[in-house]
Amino acid sequence: MSTYLDKVRALGCFNCWEPGPSQAHHHTARRGLSQRAKDEDSMPLCHTCHHDFHAACGAFKTWGKAQRRAFQDAGVEWTRGKLTGASSAEGHLRGPDGGDAA
């Protein structure tokens, strides 16, 4: 049986839309000190975007705390919608074909 994180990893990257498999990024604001967020608070990021997000470089270099949190909130909501079919999020910006990402 596939776990929730296996399903997240099978999705394409929420940021650059690189096809899966991706890495499961856990929302960094939805946890306590020295604790990881719940698996349901995760989103798919490719290796490069996952690294860049945590290192605050690349596409995320100029992002402040509020923008990073909003990106993660949207990513978690989009991921839940993709996996459960019950999302109000429209996805992050645009998909790889220029259309809506959701």
C-alpha positions as CSV (number, residue, x, y, z in Angstrom):
1,M,0.0,0.0,0.0
2,S,1.3,3.4,-0.9
3,T,1.8,6.0,1.8
4,Y,0.8,9.7,1.6
5,L,4.4,10.7,1.1
6,D,4.8,8.1,-1.7
7,K,1.9,9.8,-3.5
8,V,3.4,13.3,-2.9
9,R,6.7,12.2,-4.3
10,A,5.0,10.8,-7.4
11,L,3.8,14.3,-8.3
12,G,5.8,16.9,-10.3
13,C,7.6,19.8,-8.6
14,F,5.1,22.4,-7.4
15,N,7.6,25.2,-8.2
16,C,9.2,24.4,-11.6
17,W,6.9,21.6,-12.7
18,E,9.7,19.1,-13.4
19,P,7.9,15.8,-13.7
20,G,8.0,13.4,-10.8
21,P,9.3,11.7,-8.9
22,S,9.9,14.6,-6.5
23,Q,11.0,15.0,-2.9
24,A,8.4,15.6,-0.2
25,H,8.9,19.0,1.3
26,H,7.3,19.4,4.8
27,H,5.9,22.8,5.6
28,T,8.5,24.5,7.7
29,A,6.1,26.7,9.7
30,R,3.8,23.8,10.8
31,R,6.0,22.2,13.3
32,G,7.5,22.7,16.7
33,L,11.2,23.0,17.5
34,S,13.1,19.9,16.4
35,Q,9.9,18.5,15.0
36,R,8.9,17.7,11.4
37,A,5.5,18.7,10.2
38,K,2.8,16.1,9.6
39,D,3.0,14.2,6.4
40,E,-0.3,15.8,5.3
41,D,1.5,19.2,5.4
42,S,3.9,18.3,2.6
43,M,4.3,19.2,-1.1
44,P,6.4,18.0,-4.0
45,L,9.6,19.8,-4.9
46,C,12.3,18.5,-7.2
47,H,15.8,18.1,-5.7
48,T,17.0,21.5,-7.0
49,C,14.0,23.4,-5.8
50,H,13.9,21.6,-2.4
51,H,17.6,22.5,-1.9
52,D,17.1,26.0,-3.1
53,F,14.1,26.6,-0.8
54,H,15.9,25.5,2.3
55,A,19.1,27.3,1.3
56,A,17.2,30.5,0.3
57,C,19.0,30.6,-3.0
58,G,18.0,30.3,-6.7
59,A,14.4,31.2,-7.3
60,F,13.8,31.7,-3.6
61,K,16.8,34.0,-3.0
62,T,14.8,37.2,-2.5
63,W,11.8,35.7,-0.8
64,G,10.9,36.9,2.7
65,K,9.2,34.9,5.4
66,A,5.7,35.8,4.3
67,Q,6.2,34.9,0.7
68,R,7.9,31.6,1.7
69,R,4.9,30.8,4.0
70,A,2.3,31.7,1.4
71,F,4.1,29.5,-1.2
72,Q,4.1,26.5,1.3
73,D,0.5,27.1,2.2
74,A,-0.5,27.0,-1.5
75,G,1.7,24.0,-2.2
76,V,0.2,22.0,0.7
77,E,-3.3,22.9,-0.4
78,W,-2.6,22.1,-4.0
79,T,-1.0,18.8,-3.1
80,R,-4.0,17.8,-0.9
81,G,-6.3,18.7,-3.7
82,K,-4.4,16.6,-6.2
83,L,-4.4,13.6,-3.9
84,T,-7.9,13.9,-2.5
85,G,-9.7,15.8,-5.2
86,A,-10.9,18.4,-2.5
87,S,-8.9,21.5,-3.0
88,S,-9.8,25.2,-3.4
89,A,-6.3,26.1,-4.4
90,E,-5.6,26.9,-8.0
91,G,-2.0,25.8,-7.9
92,H,1.2,27.8,-8.0
93,L,1.3,30.4,-10.8
94,R,1.3,28.6,-14.1
95,G,1.9,25.0,-15.2
96,P,4.6,24.0,-17.7
97,D,2.3,24.6,-20.6
98,G,1.5,28.2,-19.5
99,G,-2.0,27.2,-18.4
100,D,-3.4,27.0,-14.9
101,A,-1.4,24.5,-12.8
102,A,-4.3,23.0,-10.9
